[in-house]
Amino acid sequence: MNIQNQTITRFKNNPILISKDVPYPVVTVHNAGVVKHNDRYLMLFRSHLRNGRSIIGRADSDDGFSFSVHPKPFLIPSTGTVFAEYEAFGVEDLRICPVEGAYLLTYSAYSRHGVRIALARTSDFEKVERVALITQADLRNVVIFPEKFGGRYVRLDRPHSEISQWSIWISYSPDLVHWGDSRVIMKPVAYHWDEMKIGPGAPPFKTDKGWLHIYHGVFKTMSGTVYRLGAALHDLDDPSEIIGVSDGWILQPEDPWEVNGYVPNVVFTCGAVPEDDGTVKIYWGGADTVMCVGTAVIDELVALCLSDSRPPL
């Protein structure tokens, strides 16, 4: 059932990846970072194991719709390193951020200490170098902008905090390891589709009007929460300045595999790939169980942020 104008056109053969497509034992495939590398689409997806903890797998595609999964996981919790203690309960919700000719990978590291963000780097998706644990607990959902601003790296993040209503913050770093100058730049709106919490989704990408960021928002209902997607536009020169935020959601759970699953009523994005034809492929996990994709016109998403906008704060 579609109860609003179609902003994102769902791929007719969704879901594009399910647990049965994975050649090793997993029970879910969801919340994947996706990027175009050497004219191929690379997907790094999260999967639950039967013990309930998560690992990251890899799948490749020529067209961005039909993916083939590699025979072994891409990233599993570290052992014997400084990361091991903080990844012991699993690695989750990886984002792929193209920066300076390589790819920065930000992912949630879970342990008995809570959740914090780990940063890794790859240039070929074959070898992965863990760089640093870049937040304290509890903090998750970090995306890094593809360019430096004033000589510094810039990220969007979302601390776990009821005081600040699970809002989106911005932080800066000279070296990717040490981060600071943090401040909140976008908050949920009372009795709005994202009133419970918001968080970074896919890494922002550049348009002629600003940096377009597909984020997630959560609404609490009598029968549980609903995760939807929205769009925000950041200033090209100062990403802490939000030009506009789409007042309405751009995607909500509607298909059976989004409404029912491991976590019902969820569409959650970690990846979006802008194309040369002016469209963007947006990837999302459905009900924390399967992977889906849809397409949207970039100019239409930008227009929503500019013409049908709500205040960021």
N, C-alpha and C positions, 0 to 999 in steps of 0.2 A: 504494500500500500504506500503510495506517495502522497503526502499531505501538503507538499509545498512545491514551488517551481523547482525544476531540476537544475541545480547549479553544477553538480558533478554527474556525469553520465557513467553509470556503472557498466563495466565490461559484461557482455552478455553471457560469458562462460565462467563467471565467478562461482565459487572461489577458485583462485588460480593455483593454490598450493594447500594441501591438507596433510595430515600426519601419515597417511598411507603412501604418500609420495616420497617419504624419507626412508632411505635404505638402512637406517639403524633405529632402534626402538625409541619412539617418542609418542606422546599422546596429544600434542598440540603443535601448531605452526602459526605464529602470529607476531605482530609488532616488529616488523622488519625495516631496517634501514636499506635504502636502495640508491644506487648511483649508476651513471653511465660511464664505463671505463673501456677505452679502446673500442668504441662503437658497440659494446655489449653491455647488457644490464646485469649488474651484480647485486644480489639480494643477500643480506645477512639477517636471518630470521631467528626469533626466539622459539624454543621448544621446551615444554615441560617433560621431564623424565617421569618414570612411574613412582619415584620417591617424592615427587612434587617440586623438585628443584629445577632450575633452568640452565640451558646451555644455548650457544649460538651456532647455527648451521649456515651453510652457504649454498646458494642456487644461482644459476646463470641462465641468460635468455638472449636471443637475438632480436626479439621484437618487444620485450617488456611485458609480455602477456603469458607466454608459455615458458615455464622455468624447469630446469633440470637440476636436481639436488646432488651435491658432491657426496662421495661415499663415506666421508668422515666429517665430524663436527669441525667448525672453523675456530671456535673459541670455547674452552671449558675453564672452570675455576682453576686458578694457578695453584701449584704445589711447590714448596721449597723456596719461595721468594717472599718479599715483603708484602706482595699482594695476596698471598694465600690466606692469611687470617681474615681478610676483609672480603674475599670472594667465596668463602667456605659454603655459603648457603645458595650460591648460584650467581650467574651473570645474565642480565636482562636488558631488553628494550634498547638495543644498540642503534646509534645514529652514525651515519657516514658523512663527514664534513670535508669537502674538497678544499684544501688550503696549501698554497705554495707548492703545487705540483705533486702533492702526496694526499693521503686521506687520513684525517684524524677520526678516530673511533671513540665515541663517548658512550659509556654503558653503565648501568646500575649494578653495583657490587653489593650483594647481600651477605650478612653474617650475623652473629649474635650481638654485634655492636649496632645493628641497624643497617640502613642503606646509605651508601655514598657513591660518588661518581669516580670511575677510573677512566684514564685516558690512554689510548694506544695509538700506534701509527702503522700504516702500511703503504707501500707504493705499488704493489702488484697483487694483493689479496692472496698471496702464497705465504709470505713471511709476515709475522706480526710482532711489533716491538711494544711492550708495555712501557709507558712513559712515566706516569705518576698517578697517585690518588689525589684528585684535584678539589675535593670538597671534604668536609667533615660530615658526620651523620647528624640529622637526617636530611638528605637532599638528593633529588633525582631529576631526571628529564633535562639534561643539558644539551644544547646545540650551540655550535661555534660558527660565527659568520665566516664566509669564504675569503674575506679580505681583512687586512689590518686597518685600523683607524687611528691616526696620530701615532703610528709606530707600535700600536698595541693590538693584541688579539682581543676579541670581544665575544662574549657568550651570553645566552639567555638561560636562566635556570629557574627552578621552582623549589624553594625550601619547604619542608613539611612544617607548617605552622598555622594553627587556628587563629593566632593573633593577627596574622596578615592574610588570612583566608586563602591560603594556598595560591599565592599570586605569582606573577612572572617578574623576575628580577633581571638586572643586567650587571655583568661583572667584567673586569678588564685584567689583562696580564701582559707583562713584557716578554715572557718566556714560555708560556703554556703551563708552567708548573705553579707559579705563585699568582694568586688571583685576589683582586680587591676592588676598591672604589665601588662597592656593590650598592645598588639601590633598587627599590621597587618601581616598575614603570607601567604595570598593567594589573588591574584587580578585577575580580568578579563583580557582577552587578546584581543587586538584590532583586529577587523574584524575576530572574532572567534565565535563559536557557543554560547559562554557565555560572549560576549563582553560588554553587557549592565550592568549586575549585576550578582553576585553569592551569595549564602547563604547556611548555614548549612541545611542539610536535615534530614536524620535519625541519631540517636546517633551512634557514631563510635563503631565498634566491633573488637575484637582482632583476628588476624591471626598470623601464625608463621613468617610472613614477616613484619608485622606492623599493625597499627590500620586502618581498612578500613572504609572510610567515603563516603557515597552516598550523594552528594550535588546537588543543583539545579543551573542552569545557564539560563540566559535570553538573547535572541537575538531580536533586534528591526527590523521589516520589514516594508515595505510600507503599509501593511494592519494591523499592530499591532505587538504585541510581541509574541514570542514562548518560552515556558518554557520547558527545557529538563533536563535530569539527567546525571551526570557524576560521576566519582570515583576518590578519592584521597587517598594516603597511607601515614600515619604518622608514625614516628619512635616510636618503642615500649617503649623506655625509655624517650624520649623527644618529646612529641607530637607537640611541636612548630616547629619541623623539619619535613618538608614534603619531603618524599623520591621521590614521583612521582605523577603526575596528568594525568589521561587519556586524551590524546589529542582530541579524539573524544567522542561524547556523547554515553551513553549506552542505553538511551531510549528517544524517542521523541513522540509527539502526532501523532497517526496514525489511531486508531480506531475512529468510528464516535462519541462516547461519550467523546473522548479526544479532538477532533477537534472542536466539537460544544457543547455549553452549556453556563452556567452562565458567565464564562470567557473562550472564545475559545482558542484552541491551548495550552493547559496546561497539563503537567504531573508534579505533585508536591508530593514529599515524605516527610513523617514525621516518618516513621517506617520501619525497616528491621529486620528480625529474622533469625540469622544463625542457621543451622541445623547440626546434628551430621554426616550426610552423605556428608558434604562438599558443600552443596548448601545453598543459602540464599533466603528467601522469601522477596521480596521487595513490599511494599504497596504504592500506589499513588492515589491521587485524580485526576480524569479526568475532565478537564474543570471546576473545582470548583463545580462539580455537582454530581459525583458518585465516589464510591471507587472501585479500581482495584488492582489486585495482579499479580505478575509474579515471576519466579524463575531464578536464575543464579548460575553458578558454581563459588564459591569463588576464587579458584585458577586462573580462567580465568580473573576475575575482577582485581586481584592482578597483573597478568601478563600484563594487559593493562596499569596499572600505572607504571610498571617497564620498559616495552619494547616499549611502544608507548606513551611516556610522553612529556608533555610540562612544561616549568618552572613555578613554583607557583607564582613567582613575576616578 
